[in-house]
Amino acid sequence: MFGPRAGPVPTTLSLVLVRPPQPAPPRLDDLLGPEFLRRLDRLDVISRKVFAGKLPGERRSKRRGHSVEFDDFRPYTPGDDLRHIDWHVLARLDRLVVKLFRAEEDLGVRVVLDTSPSMRAGDPLKVLTGARLAMAIGYIGLVNNDRVSAVEFGGPRGYRAMTPVRGRRHTQRLGRFLLEALGARAPEAPSRPMPLNEALRRIAIDTRGGSGLVVVISDFLDRSGVKPGLDALAARGQFDVVCVQTLSPGELDPALEAGAGLVGDLRLTDAESGPDAEVTLTGVLIRKYRDRLDRFVADLSGACAARGMTHLLVRSDADIADLIERSLRSRGVLG
C-alpha cells in the first residue's frame, strides 16, 4: 500500500506505487457489460452451509414449511392445519398424521468491498477489480432471487451499506452503489476511514442482511491484522465467509514497478497511515519482501481455514470472466 510515498510496514507488506486517481467507470455497462452479465445468468451462488432465510426463495432451509417438496410425516397434534393431514394413512392405518414439506428460502448474499487507499494501487486498480467481482457475485444472487446487500468501507465516506434487495430489477441499484464507491470523493465533513477489523465486526452484528454468504474483497493490508474481524464473523455462526484477497502484480513482484520508479534510493510514505521511510531498494530487500508477503498470504489463508472460511488470492489484472467462471466455481463459491 505504498504510494509514490510509502514505507516498509511490518503488517501491511505491500510495496507498490499508488498512482494518480483514475476516472471511475461512469456507467454499469463500463463495470460489467450486458453480454457478460447474460453469461452470468446460468450461474448460481453456493453456500456450504444451510441457513434459514427471510423470504420464500430457492434454498433449502433447516425449517419445515409448505413447499411442494415432501419431507416427512409426524403425528397430528391439535391445532395442526387439517389440510396437511394425510387421509390415505388415516384410511389404511387409522392414524392421524400430517405431512411436512421442505421449506425453500432465499440465501443472503453480502458483498463487502474495501475502498481504502491501499486498494487504489495497481494497474488495473485493485478496487476496480474488486468492484467488478462484487457486481458479478451480486448480480448472480439477484437473478437467483437471493437477498443481496453490499457494504463499502475504508474510503473517504466511511462505512456505507446498501439494504438487502431481491430480484433482477435491482441490478441497477447495486451497480450505482458500487460505482459511487469507486468514484467516492471525501465529503465536506469526511468520515473517519473505518479499519478492516472494525468493519468486519460491524458486519457481524448487522442483522439486516440476515444469514448467508459473505464475500469480503480486500487486500487485507491492515496494521492491526485481520484475526479479530474474522473472529467476529465466525462467532456469529450464521455466515459462510469467503475472503478474496486482491493484490496487484506489482505487490506480488515489486520488480515489475521498476519502470515506474520503484528502484534505488527512495523516500516512501505509507499510503494510509502517513509515516515516511528512506529505503534503498535492492535485490536482497525485494527477496525479503517476497518471503514476508508469502508468509502474510499463508497466514491469512490459515486463519480462514481455521475458522471454516474460504481464502482466495486474486491478482488485480486477472481476467474477470476467468475469475468468475473458473476460479470461483472451482472453489465452490459459484456453481
Secondary structure, DSSP 4 states (H G I P E B T S, - for coil): -B-SS----TTT------PSPPPPPSSHHHHS-HHHHHHHTT--B--SS----SSEEEEEEEEEEEEEEEEEEEE--TTS-GGGB-HHHHHHH---EEEEEEEEEPPEEEEEEE-SGGGG-TTTTHHHHHHHHHHHHHHHHHHTT-EEEEEEEEETTEEEEEEEEESGGGHHHHHHHHHHHHT----SSPPPPPPHHHHHHHHHH--TT-SEEEEEEE----TT-SHHHHHHHHHH--EEEEEEEEE-HHHH-GGGGGGGT-SEEEEEEBTTT--EEEEEE-HHHHHHHHHHHHHHHHHHHHHHHHTT-EEEEEETTS-HHHIIIIIHHHTTSB-
